[in-house]
Amino acid sequence: MDVDGGRSCGEKNCGLTSGFPEDCSNQECHWEEPMFGLIELVCVTVIYIPLMLFGLLGNILTILVVWLRPHMRTSTYLYLSSMAVSDLLILLLLPLDLYKLWRPRPWPLGDLACKLTMFLSECCTFCTILHITFLSLERYLAVCWPITAKTVVTRRRTRAIIGCLWLSAAVSAAPVLVMVGVEDGGFTMGGGEKESRHMDGETDKRECRCTHFAISSGLLSAMMILSNLYFLVPLCILGVVYSLIGRTLWLRPKSSRRDQSHRNTVKMLGVIVLAFVLCWLPFHVGRTIFSLSLVFSDTYAPPDTHLYFLYYLSQYFNLVSSVLFYLSAAVNPLLYNLMSARYRHAVRSLIRTQSHAQARRMHTLTVHHSTTTL
């Protein structure tokens, strides 16, 4: 995030332009966000834009395939289509995140837009995790308890569960509406606000950020714990569930056609879960480091070099983990296509049908135009 770090310390030599403070034992040294260089920002932009376009196309195709092809409306693909909606919303927020990387201040869209975008991002994050967890539990029932699954797992119940998952994610993310807002982006390491005036005049330093109230009240710490639990608890559940599924399939004879279908589905979901863990673990680690840096800066004064190091580390760590976060939202349709012949066939069928319909419409228009001309 582009910040003019050197001027914020006045005549003190705080060394912010070179990355870390050399002498910030005085409370007048202000904590600014690190300046990402042009090379870093261009590299991230070059990755973000194709990732967004690829992800939007893939997730829209997944939603259309499930809802326009009745045979694809199984409980598994109902979960996957709902997860595609969540991933689609995450990717639609990507341009705003990219804008904030290039120009973090001033925030141009107002306080309400700040709260809603941050809430939507957090809600979709929780929702994706819940979908992967419940989808894996559904597969566990189908493989390990097939008779029970036939009576328990129905399309109607699956739709009801999906609705409950979205509601639970929204309730869990609701504190974000209080936590974030448009505030002056500059503050001292000891927690006090600083003047938003530079040597060349007054500048607008308002940004969409975690508020001082959220940091001082402990709300940020509580939300950090909840976010980590949302990742760690499902991770443990997924580990147990796939161990039990693997054990069951291993002990069964491999001649059963139904078991072969289960194996293919479980392989696909296993790859999805692996991609989820690899992409989201750095994201949660980076957010935890960043939250700790904010909490410690508000608790301890005067600041020291360790807190500055923690803050700057979190910023660059988050830059990399955000790419993995959006990769996770974009890569799932590719995994479906690689791992599921059924999905590939449905996508080809949908594209072929749409192409034929478009050709028929063009032919009709051409004939109508020729008739009218004659």
C-alpha positions as CSV (number, residue, x, y, z in Angstrom):
1,M,0.0,0.0,0.0
2,D,1.4,3.2,-1.2
3,V,2.4,5.4,1.8
4,D,4.8,8.3,2.1
5,G,6.5,7.0,5.2
6,G,9.4,9.4,5.7
7,R,7.4,12.6,6.3
8,S,5.2,11.2,9.0
9,C,7.9,11.3,11.6
10,G,8.7,14.9,11.1
11,E,12.4,15.6,11.7
12,K,12.9,12.3,13.5
13,N,14.9,9.7,11.7
14,C,12.5,6.9,11.9
15,G,13.8,5.1,8.8
16,L,10.3,4.3,7.5
17,T,11.2,4.7,3.9
18,S,13.8,2.0,4.1
19,G,11.4,-0.5,5.7
20,F,11.9,-0.5,9.4
21,P,12.4,2.2,12.0
22,E,15.9,2.9,13.2
23,D,14.9,5.0,16.2
24,C,11.3,4.9,17.2
25,S,11.5,4.8,21.0
26,N,9.7,8.2,21.0
27,Q,5.9,8.1,20.7
28,E,6.0,10.8,18.1
29,C,7.2,8.3,15.5
30,H,4.1,7.2,13.7
31,W,3.2,3.8,12.4
32,E,2.5,4.0,8.6
33,E,1.6,1.2,6.3
34,P,4.6,-0.1,4.3
35,M,5.1,1.2,0.8
36,F,4.8,-1.5,-1.8
37,G,7.1,-0.7,-4.7
38,L,5.9,-0.4,-8.2
39,I,7.3,-3.8,-9.2
40,E,5.3,-5.6,-6.4
41,L,2.1,-3.8,-7.3
42,V,2.5,-4.4,-11.1
43,C,3.2,-8.1,-10.4
44,V,0.2,-8.5,-8.2
45,T,-2.0,-6.7,-10.7
46,V,-0.8,-8.9,-13.6
47,I,-1.7,-11.9,-11.5
48,Y,-5.0,-10.5,-10.2
49,I,-6.7,-9.6,-13.5
50,P,-6.4,-12.9,-15.3
51,L,-7.2,-14.7,-12.1
52,M,-10.4,-12.7,-11.7
53,L,-11.5,-13.2,-15.3
54,F,-10.7,-16.9,-15.2
55,G,-12.5,-17.3,-11.9
56,L,-15.6,-15.4,-12.9
57,L,-16.0,-17.4,-16.1
58,G,-15.4,-20.8,-14.3
59,N,-17.8,-20.1,-11.4
60,I,-20.5,-18.7,-13.7
61,L,-20.2,-21.9,-15.8
62,T,-20.5,-24.0,-12.6
63,I,-23.7,-22.2,-11.5
64,L,-25.3,-22.5,-15.0
65,V,-24.3,-26.1,-15.4
66,V,-26.0,-27.1,-12.1
67,W,-29.2,-25.0,-12.6
68,L,-29.7,-25.6,-16.3
69,R,-28.9,-29.4,-16.3
70,P,-31.4,-31.3,-14.1
71,H,-29.2,-34.4,-13.9
72,M,-26.5,-32.2,-12.2
73,R,-28.7,-31.2,-9.3
74,T,-27.4,-33.8,-7.0
75,S,-26.6,-32.9,-3.4
76,T,-22.9,-32.7,-4.1
77,Y,-23.3,-30.3,-7.0
78,L,-25.9,-28.2,-5.2
79,Y,-23.2,-27.6,-2.6
80,L,-20.6,-26.8,-5.3
81,S,-22.9,-24.4,-7.1
82,S,-23.6,-22.5,-3.9
83,M,-19.9,-22.4,-3.1
84,A,-19.4,-21.1,-6.7
85,V,-21.8,-18.2,-5.8
86,S,-19.6,-17.4,-2.7
87,D,-16.4,-17.6,-4.8
88,L,-18.0,-15.4,-7.4
89,L,-18.8,-12.7,-4.8
90,I,-15.2,-12.9,-3.5
91,L,-13.8,-12.4,-7.0
92,L,-16.2,-9.4,-7.7
93,L,-14.6,-7.7,-4.7
94,L,-11.1,-8.2,-6.1
95,P,-11.0,-4.9,-8.1
96,L,-11.7,-3.0,-5.0
97,D,-9.0,-4.8,-3.1
98,L,-6.6,-4.0,-6.0
99,Y,-7.6,-0.4,-5.9
100,K,-6.8,-0.2,-2.2
101,L,-3.4,-1.7,-2.9
102,W,-2.6,1.1,-5.4
103,R,-4.3,3.9,-3.5
104,P,-5.2,3.0,0.2
105,R,-6.1,6.6,1.0
106,P,-8.5,8.4,0.7
107,W,-11.3,5.9,0.6
108,P,-13.8,7.2,-2.0
109,L,-17.0,5.2,-1.4
110,G,-18.1,6.2,2.1
111,D,-18.5,4.4,5.4
112,L,-21.5,2.3,4.3
113,A,-19.7,0.8,1.3
114,C,-16.6,0.2,3.5
115,K,-18.7,-1.8,6.0
116,L,-20.7,-3.7,3.4
117,T,-17.7,-4.8,1.3
118,M,-15.7,-6.0,4.3
119,F,-18.8,-7.8,5.7
120,L,-19.5,-9.5,2.3
121,S,-15.9,-10.6,2.0
122,E,-15.9,-12.1,5.6
123,C,-19.3,-13.7,5.1
124,C,-18.2,-15.4,1.8
125,T,-15.0,-16.6,3.5
126,F,-17.0,-18.3,6.3
127,C,-19.5,-19.6,3.9
128,T,-17.0,-21.3,1.7
129,I,-15.4,-23.0,4.7
130,L,-18.9,-24.2,5.9
131,H,-19.8,-25.5,2.4
132,I,-16.6,-27.6,2.1
133,T,-17.1,-29.0,5.6
134,F,-20.8,-30.0,5.1
135,L,-20.1,-31.3,1.6
136,S,-17.5,-33.6,3.1
137,L,-19.8,-34.8,5.8
138,E,-22.5,-35.5,3.2
139,R,-19.9,-37.6,1.3
140,Y,-19.0,-39.4,4.6
141,L,-22.7,-40.4,5.0
142,A,-22.9,-41.5,1.3
143,V,-19.8,-43.7,1.5
144,C,-19.9,-45.0,5.1
145,W,-23.6,-45.1,5.8
146,P,-25.3,-45.5,2.4
147,I,-28.6,-46.7,3.6
148,T,-29.0,-43.8,6.1
149,A,-27.8,-41.3,3.4
150,K,-30.7,-42.3,1.1
151,T,-33.2,-41.2,3.6
152,V,-31.4,-38.3,5.2
153,V,-29.6,-36.7,2.2
154,T,-32.3,-35.2,-0.1
155,R,-32.3,-32.2,-2.4
156,R,-34.8,-30.4,-0.3
157,R,-32.8,-30.9,2.9
158,T,-29.6,-30.0,1.0
159,R,-31.2,-26.7,-0.1
160,A,-32.3,-26.0,3.5
161,I,-28.8,-26.8,4.8
162,I,-27.3,-24.4,2.3
163,G,-29.7,-21.7,3.3
164,C,-28.7,-22.2,7.0
165,L,-25.0,-22.1,6.0
166,W,-25.4,-18.7,4.4
167,L,-27.3,-17.5,7.4
168,S,-24.7,-18.8,9.9
169,A,-21.9,-17.2,7.9
170,A,-23.8,-13.8,7.8
171,V,-24.4,-13.9,11.6
172,S,-20.7,-14.9,12.2
173,A,-19.5,-12.0,10.0
174,A,-21.9,-9.4,11.5
175,P,-19.4,-8.0,14.0
176,V,-17.4,-6.8,11.0
177,L,-20.1,-4.1,10.5
178,V,-19.0,-2.6,13.8
179,M,-15.3,-3.4,13.5
180,V,-14.5,-1.5,10.3
181,G,-15.2,2.0,9.1
182,V,-13.7,5.0,7.4
183,E,-11.1,6.6,9.8
184,D,-7.9,8.5,9.6
185,G,-5.3,6.0,8.5
186,G,-2.5,7.5,10.5
187,F,-2.0,6.7,14.2
188,T,0.8,6.4,16.6
189,M,2.2,3.1,17.8
190,G,0.8,4.0,21.2
191,G,-2.7,4.2,19.8
192,G,-3.2,7.9,19.6
193,E,-4.3,9.7,16.5
194,K,-2.0,11.9,14.6
195,E,-2.6,15.0,12.6
196,S,-3.4,14.4,9.0
197,R,-1.3,17.4,7.8
198,H,1.8,17.0,5.7
199,M,4.5,19.5,5.0
200,D,2.9,20.5,1.7
201,G,-0.6,21.1,3.2
202,E,-3.5,19.1,4.5
203,T,-4.3,15.7,2.9
204,D,-7.2,13.4,3.2
205,K,-6.0,10.3,5.1
206,R,-9.3,8.5,5.6
207,E,-9.3,4.9,4.7
208,C,-11.5,1.8,5.1
209,R,-9.9,0.0,8.0
210,C,-10.3,-1.7,11.3
211,T,-11.4,1.1,13.8
212,H,-9.6,2.2,16.9
213,F,-12.6,1.1,18.9
214,A,-12.4,-2.5,17.6
215,I,-8.7,-2.6,18.6
216,S,-9.0,-1.1,22.0
217,S,-12.3,-2.9,23.0
218,G,-10.9,-6.4,22.2
219,L,-13.4,-6.9,19.3
220,L,-10.6,-7.4,16.9
221,S,-9.0,-10.1,19.1
222,A,-12.3,-11.8,19.5
223,M,-12.9,-11.8,15.7
224,M,-9.4,-13.1,15.1
225,I,-10.1,-16.0,17.4
226,L,-13.4,-16.7,15.7
227,S,-11.8,-16.6,12.2
228,N,-9.1,-19.0,13.3
229,L,-11.6,-21.4,14.8
230,Y,-13.6,-21.2,11.5
231,F,-10.5,-22.6,9.8
232,L,-9.0,-24.9,12.4
233,V,-12.2,-26.7,13.6
234,P,-13.3,-27.6,10.0
235,L,-9.7,-28.6,9.2
236,C,-9.8,-31.1,12.0
237,I,-13.3,-32.4,10.9
238,L,-12.1,-32.8,7.4
239,G,-9.0,-34.7,8.5
240,V,-11.2,-37.2,10.5
241,V,-13.9,-37.5,7.8
242,Y,-11.5,-38.2,4.9
243,S,-9.6,-40.7,7.1
244,L,-12.8,-42.6,7.8
245,I,-13.9,-42.4,4.1
246,G,-10.5,-43.7,3.0
247,R,-10.5,-46.5,5.5
248,T,-14.0,-47.6,4.4
249,L,-13.2,-47.5,0.7
250,W,-9.9,-49.4,1.3
251,L,-11.6,-52.2,3.1
252,R,-14.4,-52.6,0.4
253,P,-13.9,-54.7,-2.8
254,K,-13.1,-52.5,-5.8
255,S,-15.5,-54.2,-8.2
256,S,-18.6,-52.3,-7.1
257,R,-19.5,-49.6,-9.7
258,R,-21.1,-47.5,-6.9
259,D,-17.9,-47.6,-4.9
260,Q,-15.9,-46.6,-8.0
261,S,-18.2,-43.5,-8.4
262,H,-17.7,-42.7,-4.7
263,R,-13.9,-43.0,-5.2
264,N,-14.0,-40.5,-8.1
265,T,-16.1,-38.1,-6.1
266,V,-13.9,-38.4,-3.0
267,K,-10.8,-37.9,-5.1
268,M,-12.2,-34.6,-6.5
269,L,-13.3,-33.4,-3.1
270,G,-9.9,-34.4,-1.6
271,V,-8.1,-32.3,-4.2
272,I,-10.5,-29.4,-3.5
273,V,-9.8,-29.6,0.3
274,L,-6.1,-29.8,-0.3
275,A,-6.2,-26.7,-2.5
276,F,-8.4,-25.0,0.2
277,V,-5.8,-25.7,2.9
278,L,-2.8,-24.7,0.9
279,C,-4.4,-21.4,-0.2
280,W,-6.1,-20.4,3.0
281,L,-3.5,-21.4,5.6
282,P,-1.2,-18.5,4.7
283,F,-4.3,-16.2,4.5
284,H,-5.2,-16.9,8.1
285,V,-1.6,-16.8,9.3
286,G,-1.2,-13.4,7.7
287,R,-4.4,-12.0,9.2
288,T,-3.4,-13.3,12.6
289,I,0.0,-11.6,12.4
290,F,-1.6,-8.3,11.3
291,S,-4.2,-8.4,14.0
292,L,-1.6,-9.1,16.7
293,S,0.5,-6.2,15.4
294,L,-2.5,-3.8,15.8
295,V,-3.4,-5.1,19.2
296,F,0.1,-4.9,20.5
297,S,0.6,-1.4,19.1
298,D,-2.5,-0.2,21.0
299,T,-1.4,-2.0,24.2
300,Y,2.3,-1.2,24.5
301,A,3.9,2.2,24.4
302,P,6.5,3.3,23.5
303,P,6.8,1.0,20.5
304,D,9.8,-1.0,19.7
305,T,11.5,-2.4,16.6
306,H,9.8,-5.9,17.1
307,L,6.3,-4.4,16.7
308,Y,7.4,-2.6,13.6
309,F,8.9,-5.8,12.2
310,L,5.7,-7.7,13.0
311,Y,3.6,-5.1,11.2
312,Y,5.7,-4.9,8.1
313,L,6.0,-8.7,8.0
314,S,2.2,-9.0,8.1
315,Q,1.8,-6.6,5.3
316,Y,4.1,-8.4,2.8
317,F,2.9,-11.8,4.0
318,N,-0.7,-10.6,3.3
319,L,0.3,-9.5,-0.1
320,V,1.3,-13.0,-1.1
321,S,-1.5,-14.8,0.8
322,S,-4.2,-12.6,-0.8
323,V,-3.1,-13.9,-4.2
324,L,-3.5,-17.5,-2.8
325,F,-6.9,-16.5,-1.3
326,Y,-8.2,-15.3,-4.7
327,L,-6.6,-18.3,-6.4
328,S,-8.7,-20.6,-4.1
329,A,-11.8,-18.8,-5.3
330,A,-10.9,-19.2,-9.0
331,V,-9.3,-22.7,-9.1
332,N,-12.3,-24.8,-8.0
333,P,-14.0,-25.0,-11.5
334,L,-10.7,-26.0,-13.0
335,L,-10.5,-28.8,-10.5
336,Y,-14.0,-30.0,-11.2
337,N,-13.2,-30.0,-14.9
338,L,-10.0,-32.0,-14.4
339,M,-11.4,-34.5,-11.8
340,S,-15.0,-35.1,-12.9
341,A,-15.9,-36.5,-16.3
342,R,-19.6,-35.8,-15.5
343,Y,-18.8,-32.1,-15.0
344,R,-16.8,-31.9,-18.3
345,H,-19.6,-33.5,-20.2
346,A,-22.2,-31.2,-18.7
347,V,-20.1,-28.1,-19.5
348,R,-19.6,-29.2,-23.1
349,S,-23.2,-30.0,-23.5
350,L,-24.2,-26.5,-22.2
351,I,-21.7,-24.7,-24.5
352,R,-22.8,-26.8,-27.5
353,T,-26.5,-26.1,-26.7
354,Q,-25.9,-22.4,-26.4
355,S,-23.8,-22.3,-29.6
356,H,-26.6,-24.1,-31.5
357,A,-29.2,-21.7,-30.1
358,Q,-27.1,-18.7,-31.0
359,A,-26.6,-20.1,-34.6
360,R,-30.4,-20.7,-35.0
361,R,-31.1,-17.1,-33.8
362,M,-28.6,-15.7,-36.3
363,H,-30.1,-17.8,-39.1
364,T,-33.6,-16.7,-38.2
365,L,-32.6,-13.1,-38.2
366,T,-30.8,-13.5,-41.5
367,V,-33.8,-15.1,-43.2
368,H,-36.1,-12.5,-41.7
369,H,-33.8,-9.7,-43.0
370,S,-33.6,-11.2,-46.5
371,T,-37.4,-11.6,-46.6
372,T,-37.9,-8.0,-45.5
373,T,-35.4,-6.7,-48.1
374,L,-37.2,-8.6,-50.9
